[in-house]
Amino acid sequence: GLDPKVTLEMYKLISKINKEEKITIIMISHDINAAYQYATHILYVGDKIFFGKKDEFIESDLGKHFYAFMGGSDGGNN
């Protein structure tokens, strides 16, 4: 794993590449906080499947349940 500082730098670099080069980046992560901060879309594969915009996942019952299960709040909505 990466230490928190290097992880943040990596996410910033990937985000910069995405915006400047206008390329799609697919990342696999269990870090839901980073996904909520940097992703535009979420693919969730588990007992149910979800693919859609980040905000749609955050507002869905599945997203709220998953985020609470992972120890988060609710994506910063409350």
C-alpha positions, -999 to 999 in steps of 0.1 A, spaced: 0 0 0 9 36 -3 12 61 26 -15 87 28 6 115 13 17 95 -18 -19 82 -22 -32 118 -23 -5 128 -48 -14 98 -70 -51 107 -70 -43 143 -79 -20 132 -107 -46 108 -121 -73 135 -119 -51 160 -136 -43 135 -165 -81 128 -168 -90 165 -171 -61 177 -192 -58 147 -216 -96 141 -216 -91 103 -212 -112 79 -193 -95 63 -163 -108 31 -147 -97 25 -112 -105 -4 -88 -105 6 -52 -121 -3 -19 -114 33 -7 -149 46 -8 -139 81 4 -115 85 -25 -140 71 -50 -166 97 -38 -140 124 -40 -125 117 -74 -149 95 -94 -176 107 -117 -192 72 -120 -194 42 -97 -196 5 -106 -206 -16 -76 -206 -54 -80 -217 -74 -50 -250 -91 -42 -265 -63 -64 -250 -44 -93 -250 -7 -98 -235 15 -125 -242 52 -127 -232 87 -117 -215 91 -83 -244 112 -70 -269 86 -80 -250 59 -61 -247 82 -30 -284 88 -30 -294 51 -36 -303 28 -8 -275 5 -19 -249 34 -18 -261 45 17 -259 10 30 -225 3 15 -210 36 27 -223 30 63 -210 -6 61 -176 7 51 -175 30 81 -183 63 63 -210 87 69 -231 92 38 -209 107 12 -209 141 29 -247 146 25 -254 149 62 
